[in-house]
C-alpha cells in the first residue's frame, strides 16, 4: 500500500490524464445531456429530503467543507430543503458551532415544516426573500459577521443578471482559502431546448455571470482540478477558490 503522499500524487496524475481524455470527456458530456432530459438531479434525497443535486457535486462540496471547515455556509436557493440539510449534517459531523443560512424567495409551507422539524434544524436559519434584495443581504452578512471562514453556494435564479448581483453581494464574505460555488454554470453548455419555459439558457446563465465576475475580480480563481476529477458536474468553471 502506498503512503498518503504517494497516493495523492498518483491521484493527481490520473485526474490530469482523465481530464485530457477527449473521448471520455465527450462521453461524459453526452451522458450529462441525456440525464437532464430525465431530471436526474431530482432522483435523490439527503437524510429524508429531496436534495436536487448530482451526487458528484455533493461529494465535491463535502471535500471542500472538510478541508476548509467553514463556520457559516450560505446557500441561496433552498427548494425542498435537502441541500441545507446536507450542509448542516456535515457541520454537525465537524462538531463546531457551524450554521447554515438558507435564502429563498419562496419557502413553501410544507418545505419549511420539513426543514424546521428535522433533527438538524438547530443548525439552520431560513431567510425568505430575494437573495439580491439589499435587506436580505444585510441579514446574511449580519449572521456571518465574526466568522473566520464562510462558504457561499449560489443556486437560486440562474439568469446572468441575478447571479451577477449575488456575486457582488456575497463574494466579500469569503476569505482567502475559502470557496464561492456557483451552481448550474453547465446551462451554458446545454441545448437551449432544455429551458423552454425559463428566463435563462445559453448566453444568459451563471457561467456568463462568473466569466464577467472573474474579469473584474482578482480575488478568485477557478479550481480546475475539482471539475477535472468530476467531469459530471452542474458547475463547470463554478468552483471558485479565494486566493487573496
Order of alpha helices (4+ residues) and beta strands (2+ residues): alpha-alpha-beta-beta-alpha-beta-alpha-beta-alpha-beta-alpha-beta-alpha-beta-alpha-beta-alpha-beta
